[in-house]
Amino acid sequence: MKKTCKQLWPTIAVLALASASAPAALGASFPRSGEAAFDTYGTWRDLAVMNTSLGKQGVEEGHGIIRNVAGEGPFDDMVVRCFGLWTAVPSSSAGRWTCTLVDTDGDTVLTTADRDTQTFSFIGGTGKYGGLTGGGTFKGQRLHDAVGGESAFVVRHQVRWEIK
């Protein structure tokens, strides 16, 4: 049986409405605002180090998994990859990172972090994290040496966010 456009219109309309409301439905699965604590477990490694008479500078990479401290909820079951720049001289040191967090749906969160102030900020996101703002504090603990010259760590994050 051949259907005309007039007969198909109700089906097309339903499909169009369903696809248009899909982003809103995804956004509903992540709270529009809130607070959470999560831990990142992973490894860091130096990609390059420059030694000078003043001290050292380097580029590093980190990656790991994120677990919400409550066992589930916001930021649970995400993976993270970061790149950082650091400087260490006798009188001071500094470090800045940029990280991408990816959840099980493939939606991402972008962050920047400052080692000296132990603070980080959300700078954007995709999917359910679109419009994400806020940030928080972090405190890391080096666990031990890992394979290939990497260092294992755990980092506790306290975060507050809002989706605008």
Secondary structure, DSSP 8 states (H G I E B T S, - for coil): ----HHHHHHHHHHHHHHHHHHHHHHHHTS-SEEEEEEEEEEEEEEEEEEE-SS-EEEEEEEEEEEEETTSSSTTTTEEEEEEEEEEEETTEEEEEEEEEEE-TTS-EEEEEEETTTTEEEEEEESGGGTTEEEEEEEEEEEEEE-GGG-EEEEEEEEEEEEE-
